[in-house]
């Protein structure tokens, strides 16, 4: 479980900014929290902000941290990372980017992070909390890697660690127990896009092929009332007729060459069929990809990663969750994670959205709501609604306020500035 994530000097983030999933002592929506060791954590967090405020950059930072952890040891000595620091300040443009996670594995809290630029790791650290005291397992800086007696699994591996490889990943390669558990934790953390979701359909197919997860998925689709009665899931030998007709010929040829002779999974939706008097006379199968709406396709595509995370108790991060979806569908997805019935393994969801309706009926606590906006130097800021103070006072925003109305009216910032709207309309 994530306690907090921090990023600094990366893309639009000049200074270190932290998203905390540690619940505060407010009283609303207690079902949205859970206990992990001595911590009370949030099951979800939502990110709001204008276009180009930094929402996608923050999610990209989480994705890149995971990718570096999982792949740095596989790189060659000449490989480079895809790291872009904050380029609009002379003090940061040539300095490393900062990534840090605080997380819990088996009720033990760890703090792991690194400083990195395109060619090398500048710093790396791993701390463990025991009896309210945090002590280091290893610390890496420009002088080398220092290992404590509590991390003897890393002894002797310092010289085997390239300057562009993470020490944690190297220790995992040599079967270090603590390193292995942390790498496994990272592997259970998924970041997906709400815009390009076709790649996740395979996960949905895999879950529909298992009895227990299939029942959960079908119950969810039924609750959403997507317009069909049931799903038919089957495996067939690939045929050219399965592909859309509007694909460019060169892409079509490549796909055909790749799939020729292979078995692929297909989904049909089943709809009721009626006569002219409104009497049901049978059923009609529709091909999911070609005959259902883009919203229905998206729901089914991303339901795989969603339920995979719920069943496994992992972490799911989604950018543009609301794209192509009705607001009630978006709320239904987020409610899965806040639900004691569906989220029995304390999975966590972090997502970015423009859907302000969720501020009214999404059942989010004030400490689950985050805003992003840029300052006059074009650096992104990140702050929670629970941190926001009432005008001219030290008081927190009350839980009975209309968060959606306040946000749209600019009370909390993090909205686009478009000047005089009436003037823009008249000029059009």
C-alpha positions in Angstrom: 0.0 0.0 0.0 1.2 3.5 -0.8 1.5 6.0 2.1 2.9 8.8 0.0 4.6 9.6 -3.3 7.0 12.5 -3.9 8.4 13.9 -7.2 10.6 16.9 -7.8 12.5 18.5 -10.6 10.7 16.5 -13.2 8.7 17.9 -16.2 6.5 20.7 -14.7 7.4 19.9 -11.1 10.2 22.2 -10.0 10.1 21.6 -6.2 9.3 18.4 -4.4 5.5 17.7 -4.3 3.9 15.0 -2.3 0.6 13.1 -2.7 -0.3 11.5 0.7 -2.7 8.6 1.1 -2.4 8.7 4.8 -5.9 9.5 6.2 -6.4 12.5 8.4 -8.6 12.5 11.5 -11.7 13.8 9.7 -14.9 11.8 10.1 -16.6 11.5 6.8 -16.8 8.3 4.7 -14.9 6.0 7.0 -15.4 3.2 4.5 -12.9 5.0 2.3 -10.1 4.2 4.7 -8.4 1.0 6.0 -5.8 0.0 8.5 -2.3 -1.1 7.5 -0.1 -1.7 10.5 -0.2 1.4 12.5 -1.4 3.5 9.6 -4.9 4.5 8.5 -4.7 4.9 4.7 -7.0 6.1 2.0 -8.4 3.7 -0.6 -8.3 6.3 -3.4 -7.3 9.9 -4.3 -8.5 12.1 -7.2 -6.5 14.7 -9.0 -8.1 17.9 -10.4 -6.6 20.7 -12.4 -6.8 22.7 -15.7 -5.3 21.4 -18.8 -1.4 21.5 -18.6 -1.6 21.9 -14.8 0.5 18.9 -14.2 -2.0 16.0 -13.7 -0.6 13.8 -16.4 3.0 14.7 -15.5 2.4 13.6 -11.9 1.0 10.3 -13.1 3.8 10.0 -15.6 6.3 10.4 -12.7 4.7 7.5 -10.9 4.8 5.4 -14.1 8.5 6.2 -14.8 9.5 5.5 -11.2 8.1 2.0 -11.5 9.6 1.4 -15.0 13.1 2.4 -13.8 12.8 0.1 -10.8 11.7 -2.8 -13.0 14.1 -2.3 -15.9 17.2 -0.4 -14.9 19.2 -3.6 -14.2 18.5 -4.8 -17.8 20.0 -1.8 -19.5 23.5 -1.7 -21.0 26.1 0.7 -19.7 25.3 3.0 -22.6 21.6 3.1 -22.1 19.8 6.3 -21.1 16.7 7.1 -19.1 13.7 9.2 -20.3 14.2 11.8 -17.7 13.3 15.5 -18.3 14.0 17.9 -15.4 12.2 21.2 -14.9 13.7 23.2 -17.8 12.4 26.7 -17.0 14.9 27.5 -14.3 18.6 27.7 -14.5 19.0 26.1 -11.1 17.1 22.9 -12.0 17.7 22.3 -15.7 21.0 20.4 -15.2 20.1 18.7 -11.9 18.7 15.2 -11.3 15.1 14.5 -10.8 13.8 13.2 -7.5 11.4 10.2 -6.9 10.4 8.8 -3.5 7.8 6.4 -2.3 6.7 5.5 1.2 4.8 2.2 1.2 3.8 -0.7 3.4 4.6 -4.4 2.9 3.3 -6.9 5.4 2.7 -4.1 7.9 6.3 -2.9 7.6 6.8 0.7 6.4 9.6 1.4 3.9 10.8 4.6 2.3 12.6 4.2 -1.0 13.8 6.7 -3.5 16.4 7.9 -5.9 17.8 10.9 -7.7 18.4 10.3 -11.4 19.3 12.0 -14.7 19.5 10.5 -18.2 22.8 8.8 -17.8 23.2 7.9 -14.2 21.8 7.4 -10.7 23.0 10.3 -8.4 21.5 9.0 -5.2 19.4 6.1 -3.9 18.2 5.2 -0.4 16.1 2.6 1.4 14.8 3.1 4.9 12.7 0.8 7.2 10.5 1.9 10.1 10.6 -0.3 13.2 8.9 0.7 16.5 8.5 4.3 15.3 12.2 4.6 14.5 13.4 4.9 10.9 16.8 3.4 10.1 18.6 3.0 6.8 19.1 -0.3 5.0 21.4 1.4 2.4 22.3 4.8 1.2 23.9 5.6 -2.1 25.6 8.9 -3.0 28.4 10.2 -5.2 30.9 8.5 -2.9 29.5 5.0 -3.3 26.9 2.7 -1.7 26.8 2.3 2.1 25.1 -0.8 3.4 24.0 -1.3 7.0 24.0 -4.6 9.0 20.3 -4.8 8.4 20.7 -5.2 4.7 23.4 -7.9 4.5 21.8 -9.3 1.4 23.4 -6.4 -0.5 26.9 -7.0 0.8 29.4 -7.5 -2.0 27.1 -6.3 -4.8 28.2 -2.6 -4.7 30.9 -3.2 -7.3 28.4 -5.1 -9.6 26.1 -2.0 -9.7 26.5 0.2 -12.8 26.1 3.9 -12.5 22.8 3.7 -14.5 21.4 0.7 -12.5 19.5 0.8 -9.3 21.2 -1.0 -6.4 17.8 -2.3 -5.2 17.2 -4.0 -8.6 20.7 -5.5 -8.6 20.2 -7.0 -5.1 16.9 -8.5 -6.4 18.8 -10.1 -9.3 20.9 -11.9 -6.6 17.8 -13.1 -4.8 17.8 -10.6 -1.9 14.8 -11.2 0.3 13.9 -7.6 1.2 14.8 -6.4 -2.3 12.7 -9.1 -3.8 9.6 -8.3 -1.8 9.9 -4.6 -2.8 10.3 -5.4 -6.5 7.2 -7.7 -6.2 5.3 -4.8 -4.6 6.3 -2.5 -7.5 5.1 -5.2 -9.9 1.7 -5.1 -8.3 1.4 -1.3 -9.1 -0.1 -0.5 -12.5 -0.4 2.8 -14.4 -2.8 3.0 -17.3 -4.3 5.6 -19.7 -8.0 6.3 -19.9 -7.6 7.5 -23.5 -5.6 4.6 -25.1 -7.1 1.5 -23.5 -7.1 -1.2 -26.2 -4.0 -2.8 -24.8 -5.7 -3.7 -21.5 -8.4 -5.9 -23.1 -6.1 -8.9 -22.8 -6.3 -8.6 -19.0 -10.1 -8.5 -19.1 -10.1 -11.6 -21.3 -7.9 -13.4 -18.8 -10.2 -12.5 -15.9 -13.3 -13.6 -17.9 -11.6 -16.9 -18.5 -11.5 -17.6 -14.7 -14.8 -18.5 -12.9 -14.4 -16.3 -9.7 -13.3 -13.1 -11.5 -15.7 -13.7 -14.3 -18.7 -13.6 -11.9 -17.4 -10.3 -10.4 -16.9 -8.7 -13.8 -20.3 -9.7 -15.1 -22.1 -8.5 -11.9 -20.3 -5.1 -12.4 -21.4 -4.9 -16.0 -24.9 -5.7 -15.1 -25.0 -3.0 -12.4 -23.8 -0.4 -15.0 -26.7 -1.3 -17.3 -24.6 -1.1 -20.4 -27.6 -2.2 -22.6 -26.7 -5.8 -23.2 -28.0 -8.9 -21.4 -24.8 -10.9 -21.2 -21.3 -11.3 -22.7 -20.2 -14.2 -24.8 -16.5 -14.9 -24.4 -14.8 -17.3 -26.8 -11.5 -18.2 -28.4 -11.3 -18.6 -32.2 -8.7 -19.0 -34.9 -7.8 -15.6 -36.3 -9.7 -14.5 -39.4 -9.1 -11.3 -41.4 -12.9 -10.5 -41.0 -12.3 -9.9 -37.3 -10.4 -6.6 -38.2 -12.0 -3.2 -38.8 -12.3 -2.3 -42.5 -11.0 1.3 -42.1 -7.4 0.3 -41.1 -4.6 1.5 -43.4 -3.5 -1.3 -45.7 0.1 -1.4 -44.4 -1.0 -1.6 -40.8 -3.7 -4.2 -41.8 -1.0 -6.3 -43.5 1.3 -6.2 -40.4 -1.5 -7.3 -38.1 -2.6 -10.1 -40.4 1.0 -11.4 -40.6 1.3 -11.2 -36.8 -1.9 -13.0 -36.0 -2.2 -15.5 -38.8 -2.7 -19.0 -37.5 -3.1 -17.8 -33.9 -5.9 -18.3 -31.5 -7.5 -15.0 -30.3 -10.2 -14.1 -27.7 -13.4 -12.5 -28.9 -16.3 -10.9 -27.0 -19.9 -10.6 -28.2 -22.6 -8.7 -26.3 -26.0 -10.2 -26.3 -29.0 -7.9 -26.8 -32.8 -8.6 -26.6 -34.7 -8.6 -29.9 -38.3 -7.6 -30.2 -41.2 -7.7 -32.7 -43.3 -4.8 -33.9 -45.6 -5.2 -30.8 -42.7 -4.9 -28.3 -42.7 -8.6 -27.5 -39.3 -10.2 -27.0 -38.7 -12.8 -29.7 -35.1 -13.7 -29.2 -31.5 -12.4 -28.9 -29.0 -10.8 -31.2 -25.2 -11.0 -30.8 -23.1 -7.8 -31.4 -19.4 -7.7 -31.9 -18.0 -5.7 -29.0 -15.3 -3.8 -30.9 -17.3 -3.0 -34.0 -20.9 -2.6 -32.8 -20.8 -1.2 -29.3 -20.0 2.4 -28.3 -16.6 3.6 -27.4 -17.7 4.1 -23.8 -18.8 0.5 -23.5 -15.5 -0.7 -25.1 -13.5 1.4 -22.6 -15.4 0.1 -19.6 -14.8 -3.4 -20.6 -11.2 -2.8 -21.6 -10.2 -1.1 -18.3 -12.3 -3.4 -16.1 -9.5 -6.0 -16.4 -6.8 -3.8 -14.7 -9.5 -2.5 -12.3 -10.6 -6.0 -11.1 -7.0 -7.4 -11.3 -6.0 -4.6 -8.8 -9.1 -5.2 -6.6 -8.6 -8.9 -6.4 -4.8 -8.6 -5.9 -4.9 -5.7 -3.4 -2.5 -3.6 -5.6 -2.3 0.0 -6.7 -3.9 1.3 -9.9 -3.2 4.8 -11.3 -5.3 6.0 -14.2 -4.9 9.2 -16.3 -8.1 10.7 -17.8 -10.4 8.1 -16.2 -13.5 10.0 -17.3 -12.7 10.2 -21.0 -15.6 8.6 -23.1 -17.5 7.8 -19.9 -20.8 9.1 -18.5 -20.2 10.7 -15.1 -22.3 8.0 -13.4 -20.0 5.3 -14.9 -16.9 7.1 -13.6 -18.5 7.3 -10.2 -19.4 3.6 -10.3 -15.7 2.7 -11.0 -14.3 4.9 -8.2 -16.9 3.6 -5.8 -15.6 0.1 -6.4 -12.4 1.0 -4.5 -14.2 2.8 -1.7 -16.6 -0.1 -1.3 -16.1 -2.6 1.5 -17.9 -5.2 -0.6 -15.8 -5.0 -3.7 -12.5 -3.8 -2.2 -11.8 -6.6 0.3 -8.0 -6.6 -0.2 -7.4 -2.8 0.4 -6.5 -2.0 -3.2 -5.8 1.7 -3.9 -6.8 3.9 -6.8 -5.2 7.2 -7.9 -6.7 8.9 -10.9 -6.9 12.2 -12.8 -10.2 13.6 -14.1 -12.0 16.7 -15.2 -15.4 15.3 -14.0 -16.5 17.8 -11.4 -19.6 15.8 -10.7 -17.5 13.5 -8.5 -17.0 16.4 -6.1 -20.8 16.2 -5.4 -21.7 12.6 -5.6 -18.4 10.7 -5.7 -18.3 10.2 -1.9 -14.8 11.5 -1.6 -13.3 12.7 1.7 -11.6 16.1 1.8 -8.2 14.4 2.2 -8.9 12.3 -1.0 -9.3 15.4 -3.2 -6.1 17.0 -4.7 -5.7 20.0 -7.0 -2.9 20.9 -9.3 -2.1 24.3 -10.8 0.9 26.2 -12.1 2.4 29.3 -10.6 3.7 32.3 -12.5 7.0 30.5 -13.2 5.0 27.6 -14.8 5.9 25.2 -12.0 3.2 22.8 -10.9 1.8 22.9 -7.4 -0.1 20.0 -5.7 -2.3 20.5 -2.7 -5.2 18.7 -0.9 -8.6 20.1 -0.2 -8.0 19.2 3.5 -5.0 21.6 3.4 -7.1 24.5 2.0 -8.1 27.1 4.6 -11.3 29.2 4.6 -10.9 32.8 3.5 -9.1 35.0 6.0 -9.0 32.2 8.6 -7.1 29.2 9.8 -10.2 27.0 9.5 -10.4 24.0 7.2 -13.0 23.8 4.5 -16.1 22.4 6.1 -17.4 18.9 5.0 -20.9 20.3 4.2 -19.7 22.8 1.6 -20.5 22.3 -2.1 -17.1 21.3 -3.3 -18.2 21.1 -6.9 -19.7 24.6 -6.9 -16.8 26.1 -5.0 -14.3 24.5 -7.4 -16.1 25.7 -10.6 -16.3 29.2 -9.1 -12.5 29.1 -8.6 -12.5 28.9 -4.8 -9.8 26.3 -4.7 -7.8 27.4 -7.8 -6.7 24.7 -10.3 -9.1 25.8 -13.0 -8.5 27.3 -16.4 -8.4 31.0 -16.8 -10.2 31.9 -20.0 -10.7 35.7 -19.5 -14.1 37.3 -20.1 -16.3 34.5 -21.3 -19.0 36.8 -22.7 -16.4 38.7 -24.7 -15.0 35.5 -26.1 -18.5 34.5 -27.3 -19.2 37.8 -28.8 -15.9 37.8 -30.7 -16.8 34.3 -32.1 
